Amino acid sequence: MSALVWCTLPVIWVHQGYSAAASGMVILPLTMLFAFRIIHGDTRLVTCASFVGACWIAVFMDGYTFMMLAVASGLA
């Protein structure tokens, strides 16, 4: 439900001209989910591998997504 609400925010649909930035902002809650799981002690291999995979997707999606993920993970 939260991802659906996130996709309806103006910051997402206004950036549709920059498709990589818009897609990166849409997947940001998913990438932060893995970061929060690791922070709260879920250090299973699947969770850690998913976080690394999410970081790789964020890197290749665009630099803004990766920096938002890095800052948010650092603050958390």
C-alpha positions in Angstrom: 0.0 0.0 0.0 2.8 2.4 0.9 4.5 1.8 -2.5 1.2 2.6 -4.3 0.9 5.9 -2.4 4.6 6.6 -3.1 4.0 6.2 -6.8 1.2 8.8 -6.7 3.4 11.6 -5.3 4.1 14.5 -7.5 7.9 14.1 -7.1 7.5 10.7 -9.0 5.2 11.6 -11.8 6.7 15.1 -12.5 10.1 13.4 -13.1 8.6 11.0 -15.7 10.7 12.8 -18.4 13.8 11.5 -16.7 12.7 7.9 -16.7 15.7 6.5 -14.9 15.3 9.1 -12.0 11.6 8.4 -11.7 12.1 4.6 -11.7 14.9 5.0 -9.1 12.6 7.0 -6.9 9.9 4.4 -7.2 12.2 1.6 -6.1 13.7 3.6 -3.2 11.2 2.2 -0.6 12.1 -1.3 -1.6 15.8 -0.7 -1.3 15.3 0.9 2.1 13.3 -2.1 3.2 16.4 -4.3 3.0 18.5 -1.7 4.7 16.1 -1.5 7.7 16.0 -5.3 7.9 19.8 -5.4 8.2 19.8 -2.6 10.7 17.3 -4.4 12.9 19.4 -7.5 13.0 18.2 -9.7 10.1 21.6 -10.7 8.8 20.5 -13.8 6.8 22.3 -14.3 3.6 19.1 -13.7 1.6 18.6 -10.3 3.2 22.3 -9.2 2.8 22.4 -10.4 -0.8 19.1 -8.5 -1.5 20.6 -5.3 -0.1 23.7 -5.6 -2.2 21.5 -6.3 -5.2 19.4 -3.3 -4.4 22.5 -1.2 -4.2 23.7 -2.3 -7.6 20.3 -1.5 -9.1 20.4 1.9 -7.5 23.9 2.5 -8.8 23.0 1.7 -12.4 19.6 3.3 -12.3 21.0 6.8 -11.7 23.3 8.5 -9.2 20.5 10.3 -7.4 18.9 7.0 -6.3 22.2 5.6 -5.0 23.0 8.8 -3.1 19.5 8.9 -1.6 19.9 5.2 -0.6 23.4 5.9 0.9 22.2 8.9 2.9 19.1 7.3 4.2 20.9 4.1 5.2 23.6 6.2 6.9 21.0 8.2 8.8 19.1 5.1 9.8 
